Amino acid sequence: MGVNEHDAMRELIALAAADALDEREQALLAEHLRHCQACIAELDEWRALGRGLRRLPTPQVTPQVFERTRQQMELQLATAKENRLNPWLFGTLVLLSWTLTAASWPVLRILTQGATSWMATDIRGIWTGLLGYMVAGWAIGGVMVIALAVKRAGTGRTA
Amino acid sequence: MGPQAADTELARLRRGDPEAFEQILGRYQHRVFRYLVRMVRDRAQAEDLFQQTWLRVTQKIGQYDPRRNFEAWLFSVARNLAIDYLRRYKPESLDEPPPGDPEGQTREARLAAGGPSALDRVLARERSERLEASLAELPPMYREVLTLRFEEEMKIEEIANVLEVPLSTAKTRLRRGMGHLRQILESTGAQGIWA
């Protein structure tokens, strides 16, 4: 056994005690250990160190920390779920609003100008009226959305 | 847990099922906490990082690649937070070995500094306390690899995965970490039989 081989094997001994050698390294070390008592003793010491590390007491999470973490996770999951739903809800509301606006225009026209107003040939006037009606409706809705958003932001800051 | 059950649980986690999250929190709580305590050496800070880890898990579960080992992913989430904390508040050497690397030192030279009989006497008392204290003296890069290997019982390949380093680097850190730990134990007269 040469000094070089012995030094090379010493590099592997700690890893052997940690079960971190590949098959080739294991075979090399096993062959060396067959005739090197010093390395066998060295391996025993490393293994003892490994056993000591495995037996270290495990710090425990307190029930309070566990519960606090669980609650925070639950809250975050609920917020994430709400955020996922918001775009769908918004889209549905927009679609509903357009439908209601379009559907209510004929009703409004009949109520204000009579049932025969639909027989009028003034197509341009009808479309202008519809456009004005929708713009007014959406402007009012927009102002309300902005007011609600401002109120919500203020609530968030003070929470 | 079988692969099918694991798949089902993962699907529940991805759906954001609170019960599934509570189950994995219960299953891994002490292991993740132990790892964080070893990393930052401060119980209160470890508790804070513990909570941050699980919040990050709930946020990032959608990005988890099921082909990857879940434990390795979970520990890498905890690791990133611990490393961020150490870089910010305890800028110890995270990437470079400290001076006095035992790699160049012979066994004889190391033993001469202590002496086996003296070491054996010290070993008779304060075993795990001394070992724990010595472990805490190591740089984080060595503490983490030792705790992942010996306390978490991760294979070296999984450790390399958590650390996001090549296998050879993980092995080198493990070997050097053990060497440093033994050097510290010897310098305090606490090396010997732990069994």
HADDOCK unambig.tbl for C-alpha pairs under 7 A between the chains (distance, minus, plus):
assign (segid A and resid 14 and name CA) (segid B and resid 175 and name CA) 5.93 0.50 0.50
assign (segid A and resid 14 and name CA) (segid B and resid 178 and name CA) 6.96 0.50 0.50
assign (segid A and resid 15 and name CA) (segid B and resid 175 and name CA) 5.91 0.50 0.50
assign (segid A and resid 20 and name CA) (segid B and resid 156 and name CA) 5.91 0.50 0.50
assign (segid A and resid 45 and name CA) (segid B and resid 192 and name CA) 6.70 0.50 0.50
assign (segid A and resid 45 and name CA) (segid B and resid 193 and name CA) 6.78 0.50 0.50
assign (segid A and resid 48 and name CA) (segid B and resid 193 and name CA) 5.58 0.50 0.50
assign (segid A and resid 48 and name CA) (segid B and resid 194 and name CA) 5.13 0.50 0.50
assign (segid A and resid 48 and name CA) (segid B and resid 195 and name CA) 5.87 0.50 0.50
assign (segid A and resid 49 and name CA) (segid B and resid 194 and name CA) 6.29 0.50 0.50
assign (segid A and resid 50 and name CA) (segid B and resid 150 and name CA) 6.60 0.50 0.50
assign (segid A and resid 51 and name CA) (segid B and resid 194 and name CA) 6.58 0.50 0.50
assign (segid A and resid 51 and name CA) (segid B and resid 195 and name CA) 6.31 0.50 0.50
assign (segid A and resid 52 and name CA) (segid B and resid 128 and name CA) 6.80 0.50 0.50
assign (segid A and resid 52 and name CA) (segid B and resid 194 and name CA) 5.25 0.50 0.50
assign (segid A and resid 52 and name CA) (segid B and resid 195 and name CA) 6.78 0.50 0.50
assign (segid A and resid 53 and name CA) (segid B and resid 150 and name CA) 5.97 0.50 0.50
assign (segid A and resid 53 and name CA) (segid B and resid 151 and name CA) 6.77 0.50 0.50
assign (segid A and resid 54 and name CA) (segid B and resid 150 and name CA) 5.15 0.50 0.50
assign (segid A and resid 54 and name CA) (segid B and resid 151 and name CA) 5.16 0.50 0.50
assign (segid A and resid 56 and name CA) (segid B and resid 128 and name CA) 5.81 0.50 0.50
assign (segid A and resid 56 and name CA) (segid B and resid 132 and name CA) 6.94 0.50 0.50
assign (segid A and resid 58 and name CA) (segid B and resid 34 and name CA) 6.05 0.50 0.50
assign (segid A and resid 59 and name CA) (segid B and resid 30 and name CA) 6.98 0.50 0.50
assign (segid A and resid 59 and name CA) (segid B and resid 34 and name CA) 5.45 0.50 0.50
assign (segid A and resid 60 and name CA) (segid B and resid 30 and name CA) 5.59 0.50 0.50
assign (segid A and resid 61 and name CA) (segid B and resid 29 and name CA) 6.77 0.50 0.50
assign (segid A and resid 61 and name CA) (segid B and resid 30 and name CA) 5.91 0.50 0.50
assign (segid A and resid 61 and name CA) (segid B and resid 33 and name CA) 6.57 0.50 0.50
assign (segid A and resid 69 and name CA) (segid B and resid 51 and name CA) 5.30 0.50 0.50
assign (segid A and resid 70 and name CA) (segid B and resid 22 and name CA) 6.54 0.50 0.50
assign (segid A and resid 73 and name CA) (segid B and resid 55 and name CA) 5.76 0.50 0.50
assign (segid A and resid 73 and name CA) (segid B and resid 58 and name CA) 6.72 0.50 0.50
assign (segid A and resid 74 and name CA) (segid B and resid 18 and name CA) 6.00 0.50 0.50
assign (segid A and resid 77 and name CA) (segid B and resid 16 and name CA) 6.16 0.50 0.50
assign (segid A and resid 77 and name CA) (segid B and resid 58 and name CA) 6.96 0.50 0.50
